Amino acid sequence: MALPTGKMKLAVLTSGGDSAGMNAVVRAIVKIGILRGCETWIVREGYEGLVKGNTQAHAIHADLPTVATAPKRAHGGVSTNLIQNLRFGDGDLLRDGTGDHHHGRTLKGHYIVRVGWDDVRGWFAEGGTLIGTARSATFRTPEGRLSAAHNLIKEGIDALAVCGGDGSLTGADVFRSEWPSLVSQLLAQGKITEEQAQKHGHLKIVGLVGSIDNDMSMTDLTIGAPTALHRICEAIDNINSTATSHSRAFVLEVMGRHCGWLALLAGVSSGADFIFIPERPPETVPGRTWEDEMCEAIQRVSQSPFDISYYFKPPSQHRQAGKRKTIVIVAEGAHDADLKPIRAEYVKDVLSERLGLDTRVTTLGHTQRGGRPCAFDRILPTLQGEEAVKALLEATPDTPSYMIGVRENKITRVPLMEAVAMTRAVADAIAAKDFTKAMSMRDPEFYQSLEGFVATSTLFTEKQLPHHRRMRVAIMHMGAPAGGMNAATRAAVRYCIKQGHRPLAVHNGFRGLLDDNIHELSWLGVDSWTSRGGSELGTNRTLPDVDLGAVAARFQEHNFHALMLIGGFEAFNALLILEEGRKHYPAFHIPMTHLPATISNNVPMTEYSLGSDTSLNALVDACDSIKQSASASRNRVFVVETQGGKCGYLATMGALATGASIVYTPEEGMNLDTLRRDVKFLNIRYGLDAKGKSEGRLVIRNECSSTVYTTDVITKMFKEEGGNLFDARSASLGHTLQGGIPSPMDRARAARLSLRCMAFLEEHHDALQRQDGKVKQAPPESAAVITIQKSALEWVPVQEMLQHADMKNRRGNTAWWKEIKDLTEALAGRPDLL
């Protein structure tokens, strides 16, 4: 991996509230910084530590190999920067929380600490922030920022990466804008020399957003928000069972002072009945309160169509329809239209006193912040950390301070203060009761998720479409099961019922269709499907060309107006066969869509498939346990085999999320030379470990990487060649990666993408209805796959997608994640040590 280098001294600090993924940011910035030729430092206790600086002498125990003993690279040179920044002795103090211990080695009085490669190993799997965080009143004063500037200059640091919320990032930008005047003051006071003043005339700043509320504008996700959502959904999944058992109502309070993202996504992901968020308070009609509307929504039948602007009061008959539970989620910053706070306890009283429901309140509190980061809160911070180092190396006095964000699947840079200004504008709009403006300033996914919650939580008593626009929609699962399949089906079914369509479940794929295993799904029947893994409809790999004529006959017999396929490469292949079959069978001249759902993430042209996030989390959980065992043995390598077919996505992203040392994929394959180099790398790496403190290491191997060099062969080879340095074991994760409860991300995206698919089917059905004559001709673009490409959702006609597909190997022609594999190996030090 070609990495530009820079002679920069880089410090990273975490500030404000802690969030899962902060340690992954620190680890990534430190390692990427070292790879690019930088010195790397951490600042303990956020801005407070920056103000305090280093007041006591602190010896660096570098424990570095000399040039004579350093391993020689393959081309004969010496790997200098990684070796010379291997470790500086304080990693264990930081990780164990013993930095302020009074006896022995201590960091007491030392807040700006140099760290090396091994000092941050294993950090990404830890929750919170190991370097500490604090809200500093002192840094808000000019005197505090002057001290902070002096402390940085004393250590020679000229670049600062800050991970925190909008307040922390604003403080960083203010610090940068004042920097020239601060340097001038320090020079005038004689605290720095003329040479230091000239050398440190410009401070480079970059911001990364660490916030569980996901409340920063101009980015889809903030670091820590996905893990917090995991904690909330885990709690609701557990509550659902007891709520159903006792036919109870539960009111949950979640975090989100100015942003309702957690409440909204938890509502979508857990199948909640109602939510209260700051951006869209419950509105009322004259003579009625929101309490009246909420109670009517839960218990009685409304005769008027539902207006989406009143999402909080669906004209529902949930209890009369047979629901045994009610889940209401309240964001801590929720309020009514007059900004009067809405508290969970009050909502509980309303449900108990007015409706007689046995109601309980659960306040999740700080459990939402804690625990191990989920897979995405390891991957995203790592990719953002890499981009942060790039931004610092490219920074000039004329470039703005950047915030590193993400749009769909693309890491972005945006001017930091523009993002902060928009974030604060949302809060100002809420304070001014301009809720329409507040909603408009949230990202598009936020509003789409709100629409999705409305569509999937509401039991309408009047259909939204006239009879001539209604459809009979066939829904089918294909290929291997994947997390999110059932959530997508639930969203489609409830949308169909709202609009007046008839959702027809085709059980067991095309074999089930030929066996006439079809029935209509109901609103209540899919109520609990959101959190169910696997495939409730049943799935297999049979393609329609097993008997295309009979398939067409079934389409005609059941008068299908539209088809929604949910699955992996088989579903794409099936859609292609059906589209080509239009030449011979009029029954296929209907709109058809494919929603990718496969743990392999091997559907061409899309960067995301339902189920891949659930599978990654299963892989991370397994590998964390395996690595713990490996580390306990001090010198053990585990070769972990994953599924994925002939697509290396799962192995690659899993390797990045678990800190694996080596990853094998089908796209690159392996040969004897590869294995010889990998054995050499492991010997070098274990030889560099501190005596008695070797780390357990992982090698991730995709199941189809090689037919010759199997997991067993590789394990035996490593065990033989490791000698006295390391041992080797193997573990095959197998079908454990397909099962389990779907992740919140897979659930939320399932609902969002499913509803987009339904809108697509409606649009093309309406277009067909407008055609003259009895024989309808569906255009090629009416058979399409919904994809995520970089920062946008794109519809790709299935014939166009064929041009980008490797049909033999069942994957796309290009692997967009190829660079991530390079990054994974770079973070293990492999290219630098060989």
Secondary structure, 3 states (H helix, E strand, C coil): CCCCCCCCEEEEEECCCCCCCHHHHHHHHHHHHHHCCCEEEEECCHHHHHHHCECCCCCCCCCCCCCCCCCECCCCCECHHHHHCCCCCCHHHHHHCCCCCCCCCCCCCECEEECCCHHHCCHHHCCCCCCCCCCCCHHHCHHHHHHHHHHHHHHCCCEEEEEECHHHHHHHHHHHHHHHHHHHHHHHCCCCCHHHHHHCCCCEEEEEEECCCCCCCCCCCCECHHHHHHHHHHHHHHHHHHHHHHCCEEEEEECCCCCCHHHHHHHHHHCCCEEEECCECCCCCCCCCHHHHHHHHHHCCCCCCCCHHHCCCCCCCCCCCCCCCEEEEEECCCECCCCCECCHHHHHHHHHHHHCCCEEEEECHHHHCCCCCCCHHHHHHHHHHHHHHHHHHHCCCCCCCEEEEEECCEEEEEEHHHHHHHHHHHHHHHHCCCHHHHHHCCCHHHHHHHHHHHHHHCCCCCCCCCHHHCCEEEEEEECCCCCCHHHHHHHHHHHHHHHCCEEEEECCHHHHHHCCCEEECCCCCCCCHHHCCCCCCCCCCCCHHHCHHHHHHHHHHCCCCEEEEEECHHHHHHHHHHHHHHHCCHHHCCCEEEEEECCCCCCCCCCCCECHHHHHHHHHHHHHHHHHHHHHCCCEEEEEEECCCCCCHHHHHHHHHHCCCEEECCCCCCCHHHHHHHHHHHHHHHHHCCCCCCCCEEEEEECCCCCCCCHHHHHHHHHHHHCCCCEEEEEECHHHHCCCCCCHHHHHHHHHHHHHHHHHHHHHHHHHHCCCCCCCCCCHHHEEEEEEECCEEEEEEHHHHHCCEECCCCEECCCCCHHHHHHHHHHHCHHHHC
